[in-house]
Amino acid sequence: MFGNWGWNEQRAAAQEARLQRLLSKAERPLLVELGAGTAIPSVRHFGQSVISHHNGRMIRVNPREPQVASPSDVGLAAGALDALNAIDALL
């Protein structure tokens, strides 16, 4: 990303294949997105794609941009560590 001339295409392809195998088994994944903003939306696009193609749900954690697309999803206006600690305390 952004001029990384040391990119290893074989490693990236292997990681993508593992991810696709994992997603093919997922029935209703819960995607937890930490800190992804709208300035570079690639992570947000990935998350939206996963939940729409696999009937999943999302918890989006972002201190300034926590908005989610569906009322079934959760947006938390917090930092990642604080949000994860709060979620952990509920379990």
Contacts in CASP RR format, 6 or more apart in sequence:
PFRMAT RR
TARGET T0000
AUTHOR 0000-0000-0000
METHOD contacts of the structure
MODEL  1
MFGNWGWNEQRAAAQEARLQRLLSKAERPLLVELGAGTAIPSVRHFGQSV
ISHHNGRMIRVNPREPQVASPSDVGLAAGALDALNAIDALL
23 29 0 8 1.000
23 50 0 8 1.000
23 53 0 8 1.000
23 54 0 8 1.000
26 54 0 8 1.000
26 56 0 8 1.000
27 54 0 8 1.000
27 55 0 8 1.000
28 54 0 8 1.000
28 55 0 8 1.000
28 56 0 8 1.000
28 57 0 8 1.000
29 50 0 8 1.000
29 51 0 8 1.000
29 54 0 8 1.000
29 56 0 8 1.000
29 57 0 8 1.000
30 56 0 8 1.000
30 57 0 8 1.000
30 58 0 8 1.000
30 59 0 8 1.000
31 47 0 8 1.000
31 50 0 8 1.000
31 51 0 8 1.000
31 56 0 8 1.000
31 57 0 8 1.000
31 58 0 8 1.000
31 59 0 8 1.000
32 58 0 8 1.000
32 59 0 8 1.000
32 61 0 8 1.000
33 43 0 8 1.000
33 44 0 8 1.000
33 47 0 8 1.000
33 58 0 8 1.000
33 59 0 8 1.000
33 60 0 8 1.000
33 61 0 8 1.000
33 62 0 8 1.000
34 61 0 8 1.000
34 62 0 8 1.000
34 80 0 8 1.000
34 83 0 8 1.000
34 84 0 8 1.000
35 61 0 8 1.000
35 62 0 8 1.000
35 63 0 8 1.000
35 79 0 8 1.000
35 80 0 8 1.000
36 43 0 8 1.000
36 44 0 8 1.000
36 60 0 8 1.000
36 62 0 8 1.000
37 43 0 8 1.000
37 44 0 8 1.000
37 62 0 8 1.000
37 64 0 8 1.000
37 65 0 8 1.000
38 44 0 8 1.000
38 65 0 8 1.000
47 58 0 8 1.000
48 58 0 8 1.000
48 69 0 8 1.000
50 56 0 8 1.000
51 57 0 8 1.000
51 58 0 8 1.000
51 73 0 8 1.000
57 70 0 8 1.000
57 72 0 8 1.000
57 73 0 8 1.000
57 74 0 8 1.000
58 68 0 8 1.000
58 70 0 8 1.000
58 73 0 8 1.000
58 74 0 8 1.000
58 75 0 8 1.000
59 73 0 8 1.000
59 74 0 8 1.000
59 75 0 8 1.000
59 76 0 8 1.000
59 87 0 8 1.000
60 66 0 8 1.000
60 67 0 8 1.000
60 68 0 8 1.000
60 73 0 8 1.000
60 74 0 8 1.000
60 75 0 8 1.000
60 76 0 8 1.000
61 75 0 8 1.000
61 76 0 8 1.000
61 78 0 8 1.000
61 79 0 8 1.000
61 80 0 8 1.000
61 83 0 8 1.000
61 84 0 8 1.000
62 75 0 8 1.000
62 76 0 8 1.000
62 77 0 8 1.000
62 79 0 8 1.000
63 77 0 8 1.000
63 78 0 8 1.000
63 79 0 8 1.000
64 77 0 8 1.000
66 75 0 8 1.000
66 76 0 8 1.000
66 77 0 8 1.000
66 78 0 8 1.000
67 75 0 8 1.000
68 74 0 8 1.000
68 75 0 8 1.000
76 83 0 8 1.000
76 86 0 8 1.000
78 86 0 8 1.000
END
